[in-house]
Structure formats: C-alpha cells, structure tokens
C-alpha cells in the first residue's frame, strides 16, 4: 500500500549543506518510494548543546510502500553512509533523518514515535513541512497551521539557494 511520509533532514558537520542535499538525492533512491517534494534549506541554531555549529535543515515528502520500521532502517543506513556518530543526545551530526509523519498513523514503537514526538516545538521541522505541504493534517486531526501559530519562526532562516 502506498502512503505519504515526511522526513526531517538535518546536519551541522562537515559541509552540512552538502550532506542535506545529498540526503535528498539519496531519499529519491529508496526502494519502493518516490520523492514527491523537498523543501528549501533552512539554517537554525542547535536545539541541544549550544557549543556546536548551526544546523542546516529540510523536509522531504515521499510516497512509499515501505513499512515504517523498514523505512527507518533505510534512513538509518543513509545516516551511517554519511558517517553519523551517535555520541551525545542533540549533539553535532553529519546527518540526521527522522520520520516526522507516516500517513495517518500513530506509531508507538521502541525505535520509532510517529508523529515525531518533538515536532510541535521544532520550527526547523514545521516551517519546511509547511512549505511543501501547507494543508497537512496530523493523524489526531491537528492542522499544521495550528502548530505553526504556536511555534515562532525565531532565528530560523531560509537559505537563498
């Protein structure tokens, strides 16, 4: 069964713009999936420890037949291909790929929480998501605009590329 999924993409190490752009290209190659849209790139301050470089973020929309955990495994393999090292929560990384929304599903799995548990407070997810899917409704019926109304743009900047 085909469904829409949204993937948050972020990087703040080793030429983060290149990592994010390559990740978007690599998402196009996922099996049983098709890239529908990709947002612009955005710059943001780190969410966690502030003694790290700023992030580059984007969101990709895909149509996929991959089951959620299979999609997660594929995305984690892409992170590994980019030499992702998990040393510190919210620490610096070459690539971070998160399933933000998967169809109209609520997923509560030890490895995966969808909709992404922190998306409602992350402007670097919500604004790129709104760029590519402004009418999106979350599985609980919340309209994306409601989340945007409660999450200021703050220091998030759209990159002129």
N, C-alpha and C positions, 0 to 999 in steps of 0.2 A: 504494500500500500504506500503510495506517495504522500508525503506531508511536507509542510514548510517548517524549517528550523532556522533559528537565528544564532549566529556565533559571534561572540565578542572576541576581539583580537587586540592584543597589547604587547608592547615591547619597550624596553628602556636601556638596552645594552647593545654594544657592537653594531652601530648603524641601525637604530630601530626603525627608521622609515623603510629601509631595505627589507628588514625582517617582516614587517607588516605587509608590504607589497608582495613579497614572495609568498607569504602565507595565503593571501587572497588568491594568487595564482595556483597554489597547491590545493586549496579547497576546491577549485574548479576540477581537479583531477580525482577527487574522491570517488570511489566506486558507487554505482547506483545513485548518483547525486548529480545535480546540475546547479551551478551558481546562477541565481536569479538577479541579485543586486549586491553591490558593495558600496558602503558609504564613503564619503570623503575621509581623509585622515584628520585626526584631531590631536592636539597637544594638551596634556594635563599634568598637574602636579602629582607626585606619588600619593597613593592613598595611605600607605603604611609609613614606615620609617622615612623621614624627610631627608636623610643623608644619602640620597640616591638620585640619579638623573631623572628628569621628567620623562613621561611616557608618551608614546605615540599609540593612538587607539583607532579602531574602526569596527564596524559590524558588517558581517556578510549574511545574506539571506540565501538559503539553499532549498531546493526541492530534493528530497531524499527518500529512498526506500530503506535506508539503514535503520536498524533498531537503535534506540537511544544509547545503549551501552556499546554497541558496535561503533556508532558514530564517535562516542567518547574515546574509545580505543584508537580509532583512526586519528583523531585530533591529538591525542597524547603522543602518538608516533610522530606526527609532524613536529610537535614540540621537541621531541628527542632528536629529530633530524636537524633541528636548529640549536642543538647542544644546550637545551634547557636543563638547568640545575635547580633542584628544589632544596635550598638551604635555609630559607627564612620566610615565614609567612608574610605575604605582601612585600617581599623583598625584590631586589632587581632581578630581571629575567630577560633572556633573549627573545622568548616568545611565550605568550600565554593565550590559550584558546579555551573559551568557555561556551558551553551550550547555554544560551540565555533563555530561549523559548523553544519548545519542541511541540509543534502542532498545538492542540488544545489540551495537552496532557499535564497533569501534576505528577511529578516523579519524585519519590522519596526513597532513594536507594543509598546504601552506604557510600557509594562512589559518585553519586550524581543527585543534585537537587535542582529540579526544574519546575516552574520558572526559577532562574538563578536567584538564590536567597538574598543577595545584596543589591540586585539591580535597581530597586526602587530609590536607592540613595546614591547611585553612581551616575553622575552626569555624563561621564565618558562612555557609558553604555546607552543611556536613554536618548541623548541628542543624536548620535549617529543612527540609532534604531529608528527614531522619528524621521530622519532624513530619507530612509529607504522604505519605511512602512508607517506613514503617519496615522493611518486608521486602525492600527493594530489593537486588538483586544486580547488581554491575557485570559488564561483559562478560567479565572474567577470572575470574568466579566469586566474587570477594570480596564478602562480605556487608557491608552498610552498617554494621552494629553493630561489626564489626571495626575499621573506620575510626574510629568514634566512641570506641571504647576507647582508641585511640592519639592522640586529639585532644581535649585538655581543654576544657571549657566556658570556662575562664578568665574574661575580662571580658565575654563575650557576654551580653547581657540581652534577654529577650523583652519587647517593649513592650506595655503594657496598653492595647490599643485596642478 
